[in-house]
Amino acid sequence: MTISIDGNSLVIHQVVRVSRGREKVTLTHECLERIRENRSVMEGLLEKGRTIYGINTGFGELANIRVDDDKLDELQKNLILSHACGVGEPLDREVVRAAMLLRVNTLAKGYSGVRPLVVKTLVDMLNGGVHPLVPCKGSVGASGDLAPLAHLSIVMLGGGKAEYRDEVMDGELAMDRAGIEPITLKSKEGLALLNGTQIMTGIGAIVLWDARQVLKAAQIASAMSLEALKGTSKAFDQRIHDARPHLGQSACAGNLRRLIVNSRIIASHEDCYKVQDPYTLRCMPQVYGAARDTLDYVEGVITVEMNSATDNPLIFPEGEVLSGGNFHGQPVAIAMDFLGIAMAEVGNISERTTDKLMFEPESGLPPFLSTLPGLNSGYMIPQYTAASLVSENKILAHPASVDSIPTSAGQEDHVSMGTIAARNAREIIHNVRYIVAIEALAAAQGLEYRDLEPGDGVKAAYRTIRRYVEALDGDRSLAQDIEIMKDVIASGEFVASVEEAIGKMR
């Protein structure tokens, strides 16, 4: 299946399909015509001798220096070369592919003044598997992701480094092997390739997709813990959540009710002496629901940003060129910080629930879920690992968007740090996936000590875990178990197996 790019209707799951699934993309006839017409408008303005920022002037603080007409192509090439100065490890291939797709989509809107050839070349690279090597550090997130986008764009000129068929090589060689002709940039085209938020937004789209999966997995693991700890389902009564009608809270309460439906464990102690559970169990709808509402907000921001013109200046059909600040990453920066904070809290409550499973007086389970405590440590140290990841997330969740440092001799005097926010959010998601994997394993072990059957969703989750990880009957290194469970969550199988049993989780 091929995804048609028109500049206006890209959605999150399409980004994931292209970045991870290598789905092909094509440009619609309408957007190609729009790009062509926009280029003609810009060339007409140059023929009239107009002075236009970034087209026949320098950049940033050098904007007041006019560049001779016979140097305009060189100006654009020099822009790419000079800005390709990122540092650090290369971004993952999926992030580079996401950024390439988003760059195509923003150029397809027809405000950037580029030739159709530029956009088609980027599409050919994406479809042909030419993936520029893009260092992960160096963007301050205003004027766009300048340094990383320069590394992405330099391969289009036959420079830089790229990965092709799992081999890293010179960009020129990668283009040659893929049968793609490098381009020579014309006026405005270098600037159009660099100005924009496609790195932070590409990361953001992938992070958002993963966060939704992890949040569902966390609710499943917590429902397993609830059953293993013989908690009550009364806190999930819909009347409670109608009295405080946050959408996410109500949705998560509904998920939890469905996960434990037909539970003989919960039915067996409905009339016990306990009045209410600790917050980690009682307040799951409130905590997970707040995270869900956050993800909905972030999806709105990322979807708008993916389908926006984010370079500068913008060229409009009536022949007006306007300089503005659509390259400023503040909307994405704040959204990514918000997502990171919300998902760090998901990890926080998950780890606290794991801790509850360890403590015999509260859990009614063997100490550290070990049948031979003392001789065996059971799940003692996986909880330490989860605690370590939770603490690391508290550092990563410090908002990058509250920081700013002037660049370009003070011309660019407020920046977003949006790419740092996005990278931090991605690392938080990686950590939370491990934290939830540990809780799921511990909860499954706790269920080994319960004689009655759990609810339909919990039972499906337990069976999925046991397909990959055996119950703990004596100490062994649990590192591999944790990695396996993390992968089962990351693949989507954990959530899918439960949804097959209870229907789609909200």
Summary of the structure (lengths in Angstrom):
residues: 506
radius of gyration: 26.1
end to end distance: 27.1
largest distance: 86.5
contacts: 1896
relative contact order: 0.12
helix: 61%
strand: 7%
